[in-house]
């Protein structure tokens, strides 16, 4: 990156940067591609799991979705082939007698954010639905279980997401769903009451609604698939329960105590396989596996960020530790074989764009966005915050006359149509606080709330559209008024307002190892975080959009 200009550099800066949130997620369908052998993670388990690095191509073939618009840097690579990027799946698998699909820790991601392009991201209920449908269409008898962790935030929108997630998992045929710590901050009972008798998938050995009333949550359950019987339950780890305190309408026991009470019923059920889902970390799951060695499959919901290529054999037991990853990006699948030398096989399945968007979950997301629209921002908890420093927002157009060179650069960036990006999506996302926060002027990106003089709607605040100048430099209404001699202010006061809006790039400033994490980059990272922009690299991105201050 060239050295900064002498003195202070006018960065109009993250105007071009704070939101590659404006990179678009419009999709189109392309023909299926042949699979390649890279990254293969299918294993056969015969006591010790083995990986064949020379396995032939994938069983499931990609049906990709291209991004309609590429990232700002035209030198960026085209959307990746999902097979080359994430590996083939189910290589050389015979059809199993039964398949166990394990997921968890969705953390509110009903769908991937999409800001970095859906072809670069994994997860989402639309892809998960397609994956499960493909298994069933191929005649695989499936038992689907989720370890919990549907949401990660608190408030009205999180409550809606929790309800939508639980209803969707039931619609996708999940037989069991555990409860995470943040889930229990929601109105779980209200959601459970809406299920028809027998349709509620909630199961927990140590968390009981209305004193363990089985109509609202079961202590354990069983499911049959392909002539095999699976028994399963879940627990909230003690360390997670300790963070909650008292939970309305719920009784929470120590995890071991809850399991001790559930085990007699599970053992009497005569199951071929027993599954324990632990909403806790590896150590907590391992300790419970050793205390209750009847379980062969023990899921740690708070384990690794992504599932390992092999399950971990738990020392001193016959159990395997399964880690499902975070944000619902993977589905771990175990295939069972009642005959032959290989009793079971393991596969971590990346929910990437090899899986088409399922229309049932697309309809759910459209209904979800309509619900957000009908409720409105205030009802969703997006209540105004005090303006930063007590200063009001003016809108980007107010900067245009004095900063025309910077404006010309801005107009060519995705930030200049960030709001329209949301409007054009199917369904539109411009009523969703989690999307608006990086696509309009005058919102707190990480709190998902507007500032007092920030954007409220297309109709009421048309001057505050897009990812504009003030999101990086700060509110500028008083500065504009001072420059236009609309307020009584002396030269020193006028200069102070100018200085407050100036930003300076430090030598070697950036967000990569060995670079300086300064004010400018930190501002960009408000939107270009790991969730929304995992490939963000300040220095090359800045070269594409750099602009300076007053003409």
N, C-alpha and C positions, 0 to 999 in steps of 0.2 A: 504494500500500500504506500503511495507517495506520502512524504512527510507533510504534516499539516501546514497550512499557511501560517505566516508569521502572525502572532497575536491570536485572537480568538477566531475559531472557525464556526461559521454559521452552519450548523448541520441541518437545517430543516429536517433533521436527521432521521430519526426513525419515522418521519413522514414516509420515507421510503422503506423503513425497516420495521417499525413496531408491529406491523401486521403482515407478514407474508400470510397473515390470516386472510388476506384477500386472494390468495391463490385459490383457484376455483376447483370445486369438486364436481362439476358437471361430468357425467359419464357417457360413454358410448360403448357399444359391444363390438368386440373383434372376434375373428375366428379362433377356434381352439388351437393351441399349439402343442406340438409333441413334447413329451416330458424329457427332462435330462436327468443325469444321475447325481447332480450336485447336492450335497447336504442331506443325504439319505439318513433317516432316523427310525426306520423300522427295525425291530429286533425280535428275535425268537428267544423265549426264556425257557431254558432247560436246566434250571438250577442256577447257572451263571449266564447272564445275557450276552449275546454276541451280536456284532454288527458286521454286515457284509458291505464293504466300501465299494464293491464292483457290481452292486445290484443293478438290474435292468430298469428301464423307465417306469414311471408311476402308473398306478392303476387308474386313478382319477385324473382326467385331463383338464387343463385350464380352460375356462371360458372367461376371458379377461375383460376388464373395463378400463378403457383409456381415459386419461384426463383430457378434457377439451382444451385446456390451456396449460402450458408448461410453466414451471417456476420462472421467476423473473430472469435469472441468469440463463441465457440461451445456450450456454456451454454445458449445462447440467445434462446428465445422462437421460435418455428416454425412460419411460416407465419400465420397471424391471419385469422380466418374465417371472411369474411366481414360482415356477418349478426350479428355474436356475437360482433364484434368490433364496428360496426356503426349502428346496428339496422335494423329491417325490414322496408319495405316501403309500402305505400298504403294498410295498414291493414284494411280489411273490407270495402274498398271503392267499392261502386257500380260504374259501368262505367259512367263517367261524360258525360254531354251533350257537354261540351267543356273543354279544359285544357289550362291553361296559364303557359308556362315555362319561367322562368326568370333567367338570368345569368349575369355575368359581372366580371370586374377586372381580366381578364386572365393573365395580366402582363407578357406576353411573353411565358407562359407555354403552348405551343402547345401540349406538353405531359409532364407528371411528369419527374423530373430529372432522377429518377431511381437509383441513387447511393445508396440509403438505401434499395433498393429492391422495385419493383413496387407493390408488395402485401402489402407494408406498406404505400403506398402513394395514394392520391386521385387526380382526375382531368384528363385532357387530352381530346383532340378532338375525339380520337378513341372511348373512353368510352361514351362520350357525344352523338356521332353519334348512337351508339348502343342503348342507352337509348331512344332517340327520335324515332328510328325505332321500338323499342318495343311498345312504346305508340301507334304509328300509326298502327302497325300490329294488336294491340288489338282493333282497331276501335275508338281510342280516337282522336277526332278532336283537333288539336294542333295549338296554336298561340305561337311562340317562339320569345322572345325579349331579347336583350342584352344591358346592360347599358353602355357599353364602357370600355375603359381601356385595350386595346389589348396588349400594350407593356409598359415596364417600363424603358427602356434604350434609348439611342440615338445613331445613327450611321447607317452604311449600313446594318448590320445584323438586327437591329431593324426594319429598313424600310422593309426588306424582310419579317420579321415576321408579320408586320402589314398587308402587302398585302396578305400574305398567310392566316392569321386569318380571314380577312374580306371576302376573296373569299370562305373560308371554311364555314363560317357562312351562307353565301348565299346558298352554296351547301346543307347545312343541313336544309334548309327551314326556316331560320330566316326571319321574316317579318319586323323587325325593329332593328337597331343597333345604339346606341348613340356614342358620341365622348368624350373620356377622354382627360385630359390635355396633357398627353404624346403623345396620338394619334395625336394631332394637331401639334406636333413637326415633324411629318412625312410629306411626300409629299402626303397629302390626295387627292388632286385634281387628281394627276397622277393615283392613284388607282381607284378613282371614274370614270375616263374617260374610263377605261377598261371594265366596266360593260355594258352589252347589255341594251338597253332602257327598263325600268321597272324592271330590276333585281337588281339595286342598293338598298341595305337595309338601307343606312344611313338616319337617321331622327333626326332633332334637331330644337327646336323652337327658339333657340338664337344663333346658329352657322350656318352661311350660306356660302356655297362655291359660288364664283363668284356672290356675292350680292344676295344670296338665290335663285339661279337658280335651279328650281325643278328637272332638269335633273341630278343634282349632289348631292343634299340633300333636303329632303322634310321637311317642317316645322311640319307636322303631317301626320299621315296615319291611315287607317282603315283596318281591316281584318275580315273576317267572318269565323266562325267555328261552326259546329253543330247547325246552326240556330241562333247563337248569333253574334252580331257585336261588335268588340272591336276597340276603338280608342286609339291612343297612340302617345306620343312624348317624347322627352328627352331635358334636358338642361344641360349646363355646369355651375356649381355653380360659383357665382361671385368671391369667394376666389380663386378658381382654375383658372379662367380666368385671374385674376390679376397677377398670376405667369408667364403668357405667354408673355405679351406684345403684340406687333403687330404680327399677323400671316399672312403670304403670302396667297393670294387668298381667305381669309376668312374674314367674317364680324362677330364680336362677340358682341351681345347686352347683357344688363343686363338680368339675367334670368327671372325676373318678367316681364320686357318689352317684351321679346320674347314670353312668355306664353300669355300675354295680346293680342298679335297680332294673336296668333294661336288659341285661345279659341273660337272665333266666328265660325270658320270653323269646329272645333271639335264638338261643340254643335249642329250645324246644321246637322251633319252627322247622328244623331239619333242612337247613340251607346248604347248598353246595359251596357258596362263597359268601363271606361276610366282609362288609365294607364299613369303615369308620371314617367320617369326614370331620376333621378338626379345624375349627376356625382359630388357628394359632400358628406358631412357627414350627420349624423342623424339630427343634428340641422338645417342644411340648407334645407334638404328635408322636415322636419317637418314644418318649416316656410313657405315654398312654398305650402305645402298641406293646411295650414290654410288660405293662401291668395287665393288659387284656390280650393275651396272645391268640385268642380265638379269631381275631381279625386277620385276614390275609392281605387286605388292601387298606392302607391308612393314608388319607389325603391330608396334606398340610396346606391349607388355603393361603397362609402367609409365608410360603416358602420362596423359592427363587422367582426372579422376575419373569422367566420363561421356563417351561418344563425342561429338565435335562434330557439328554438323548437316551438315557437308561434310567429305569427306576432304581432306587437304592434298597438293597437288602438290609433289613434292620437286624443288627447283630443279636444273636441269642433267641431269635424268633423265626417263624416261617413267613413273616410279613414283609411286604414291600412298601416303601414310602413313595407316594406319588405327589408331585408338585405340579399344580395346574397353571402357574403363571398368574399374571395380573392383567386387569383391564379386559378380560374375556377374549384375549387374542388367540388362545389355543384351546383345543379340546383334546384331552388325553384319551386314547381309545385302547382298550385291552380286549383282544379276541380270545375266546376260549374254545378248546378242542377236546372232546371227550375221548377221542381215539388218536393213536399216533404217538410219536416221541415228543411232540411239542405241545404241552398242555395249554400254554397261553403265549400270546405275542403282544408286544407293546408298541404303540405309535403315538408320538406327539403330532397333532395335526394343526398346522398354522392356518388360521381362518383368513386367508388372503384372497386376492381377487380371482383365484382359480374357481371360486364358488360364486355363482350368480346371485344377484339379489332376489330373495324370495318375496313373492307378492303378499303373502300373509303378513309378514313383518313390515313390509313397506306400508301396507294399509294401517298397521298399528302406529307407525311413526307419523303418518299423515294425521291420524286421529289425535295423537299426542300433541303435535304442533297446533292443531286446531284448538285443543283444550287450553294451551298456553295463550293463544290469541284471545280466546273468549274470556279468560280470567283477567288478563291485563297485567302490566308490570308491577303495579302496587300489590296486587293480590299474590303475586309470585315472590314477594319479598324484595323486589328491586326498588327499594325506597331511596330517595336522594341522599347522598352524602354531602357534607359541606364542601363548597368549592375549594380547591387547593389554594392555600394562602389567602382565601377570601376573594380571589380574582375570578371574574366571569369569562366564559368562552365566547368568542366572536364568530368562529367559523372560518374555514380555510380561505374562502373567497376574499375575506378582508385583508389577507396577506398579499394578494395577487399583484396589486399595482406597484408596490415598492419592492417586491421580491419576484419580479417577473421571470428572471432566469431560473431561479429555484422552482417557480411554479411550472415552467415548461417541462422540467424534469419530472416533477410530481405527476403531471397529467399523463405521462407515459407509463406510469407504474400501476400495478394492480391495486395499490392503496387508493387510487383516485376513483375506483368504482367498487370499493369494498362493500358498501351497503347493497348495491345492486346485485352483487354476487349472492347475497342472502335472499334477496327478493326473487331471483331467477331460479333458485333451487326448487326441486320437487320432493317433498313439500317445501314451501318457503320457510326460512328460518329467522325472519326479521321480527318475530315476536318472542324469540327465545333469548333470555338474558345471557345465557352461557355463550351464545354466538354474537349477540350485539356488542358485547364488551370490547371486542377487538375489531369491530367493523363500523363504528361510528365515533364521533367526537364527543369527548366529555364523559367517559365511563371509566371506572376502576377495573382494569382487565382481570385481576385476580379475585376481586370481591363480587364481580358480576352485578355491580350497582352503578347507577348514574350519579354524577355530581349534580348539584342543585341547578346549575345553568347548562347542563349537558343535554344530549339528545333524549327526546321522549317519544317521537313518532315521525313518520314520513311527512305527515300533514302539519304537525305543530312546530317542528324544528327542521325544515328542509335545508337550512344553512349549516347544519351539523352532521351532514352525511359523510360517509367514507372514513378512511383512516388518515385523518388530517394533521396539519402542522402542529396544532396545539396539544395533540396527544403526546408529542415528544417535548416540545418547547415549553408547554404550560399555557394556561389561559391568557389570552392576549387582548381582551376587550378594552382594558384601560390603556394599554400600550397603543392600540389603534386610535382610541379617542385622543390620546396625547399627541400623536403624530398628525392628526387632523385638526389639532387646535380646537377640539370640542370641549376640553376641560381646562380649568385654570391650573397650570403647572409650570414650574420654572425649568430651566435647561437641565439642572442637576437632577431633578425628579424625572424628567423625560429620559435622560441617559440611564438612570437607575432602572427604569422599566425595560429599556433595551437590554441592559446587562443581564437582567433576570431571565430573559428568554434565550440568551446565547448559550450554545453548547460547544464544547471543545473536545476533539478527539485526542486522546493521549498517545504518546509514542507506543507503537505496537499494541494498541488497544484491540481486544478481541475476546472471544469466549472459548478459545481452545487452549490446550495445555501449553504453557510457556508464554502466553499472551497476557496483557494487562486488562483485568476486568474493571473497567471504569464506569463512570456515570452513564455514558452514552450506551454502552453495551447492556448494562443493567436495565436501562429503560427499554431497550429492544426486547430483552428476555421476558418482560412482562407479558408479551404476546407470543414471542418466539420461544416458548418453553418446550420441555421435552414431550409433552402431550401433543401440542399443536404443530410443532416445527422441529422434529427431532434431528434434522440435518442442518439446522441453521449454523452458518459460519459467517460471522460478521465481516471479516476482511474482504473476501471475494464478493459478498452481497453488497457491501458498500460501494465497491468499484462500479457496480452496475447502476447505482442510483445516486451517486454522490452529487451534491449541490451545495452551494454556499449562499451567503446571506443577501444583503441588500445589493441591488445592481450598482 
